[in-house]
Amino acid sequence: MLPCPTACEAEYGLATLDQYGRLADRTVLRALHWGPGHPLALTLVSGSVLVVARDDATARVGNDGYLRLPVGVRRACRLMPGDRVLLVADPSAGRLLLHPPAALGALLDAHHAAILSGATP
């Protein structure tokens, strides 16, 4: 399992997916020092997407500085234009996690159930 950044180390963003698969947030990419043309490998992990820089990767940061998700990734994550995606950058490790709505729901279900039942999570 990959160690997670603490809240103070992570850079967060919330981006809307457009009709071309572009995530309209450059803040987290700048925190990672990933500029236009930077090669990125995308891997599906438990409904989320792990993004890391890799020289042999075919995905790249667009010329406009935005990350575009390939159609296959969007379909696998059930993402539609207008969906919001939580972006969590870990600059010290050089990686980015993208959490689509379905993955966020799955992550938070147990937490919400505990809160609503009066239990302390």
C-alpha positions in Angstrom: 0.0 0.0 0.0 1.2 3.5 -0.8 1.7 5.9 2.1 -0.7 8.8 2.0 0.4 12.4 2.3 -0.8 14.2 5.5 -3.4 16.9 5.0 -0.7 19.6 5.3 1.5 18.0 2.6 -1.3 17.4 0.1 -2.5 19.9 -2.4 -6.3 19.6 -3.1 -8.4 20.6 -6.0 -11.9 20.1 -7.2 -12.2 20.1 -11.0 -15.2 19.8 -13.3 -14.8 17.4 -16.3 -15.6 19.0 -19.6 -16.9 17.3 -22.7 -13.4 16.6 -24.0 -12.2 14.9 -20.8 -10.3 18.0 -19.5 -10.2 18.6 -15.8 -10.4 22.4 -15.3 -7.8 22.8 -12.5 -4.2 23.6 -13.0 -3.3 24.3 -9.3 -2.5 20.7 -8.4 -0.5 20.2 -11.6 1.6 23.3 -10.8 2.2 21.9 -7.3 3.6 18.8 -8.9 5.7 20.9 -11.4 3.9 19.1 -14.3 3.7 21.6 -17.2 2.5 21.3 -20.8 3.7 18.1 -22.5 4.7 16.4 -19.2 4.3 12.6 -19.8 1.9 10.9 -17.3 0.9 7.3 -16.6 -2.7 6.8 -15.4 -3.7 3.6 -13.5 -7.1 2.7 -12.2 -7.0 1.7 -8.5 -10.3 0.9 -6.6 -12.4 3.3 -8.7 -9.9 6.1 -8.5 -7.1 7.1 -10.8 -3.4 7.2 -9.8 -1.3 9.6 -12.0 2.5 9.5 -12.0 5.1 11.1 -14.2 6.7 8.5 -16.4 8.9 9.2 -19.5 7.5 6.3 -21.5 3.8 7.3 -20.9 1.5 8.2 -23.7 -0.8 10.6 -21.8 0.5 14.1 -21.4 -0.4 17.4 -19.8 -2.1 19.4 -22.6 -0.5 22.4 -24.2 -3.0 24.5 -22.2 -1.6 23.1 -18.9 -4.7 21.0 -18.1 -5.0 17.2 -17.6 -7.2 15.4 -20.0 -8.5 11.9 -19.1 -8.6 9.4 -22.0 -12.0 8.0 -22.9 -11.2 4.6 -21.5 -10.4 6.1 -18.1 -13.6 8.2 -18.1 -15.7 5.2 -19.0 -14.1 3.0 -16.4 -14.8 5.6 -13.7 -18.3 6.3 -15.1 -17.4 10.0 -15.5 -19.6 12.3 -17.6 -19.1 15.9 -18.6 -20.0 18.2 -15.7 -18.9 15.6 -13.1 -16.7 17.0 -10.3 -13.5 15.1 -9.5 -11.4 15.5 -6.3 -7.7 15.9 -7.0 -5.2 15.1 -4.3 -1.6 15.9 -5.2 1.3 14.5 -3.2 4.2 16.7 -4.4 6.9 15.0 -2.3 6.1 11.7 -4.0 5.3 13.2 -7.4 1.9 11.6 -7.7 -1.7 12.6 -8.1 -4.9 10.8 -7.1 -8.2 11.5 -8.9 -11.3 10.6 -7.0 -14.5 10.5 -9.1 -18.0 10.8 -7.5 -18.5 7.1 -7.3 -15.2 6.5 -5.6 -15.8 9.3 -3.1 -19.2 7.8 -2.3 -17.7 4.4 -1.6 -14.9 6.0 0.6 -17.3 8.0 2.6 -20.2 5.6 3.1 -18.9 3.9 6.2 -17.8 7.3 7.7 -21.2 8.8 7.1 -23.0 5.8 8.5 -21.0 6.0 11.7 -21.6 9.7 12.1 -25.4 9.4 11.5 -25.7 6.4 13.9 -24.1 8.4 16.6 -20.9 6.4 16.7 -17.5 8.1 16.7 -15.5 7.1 13.7 
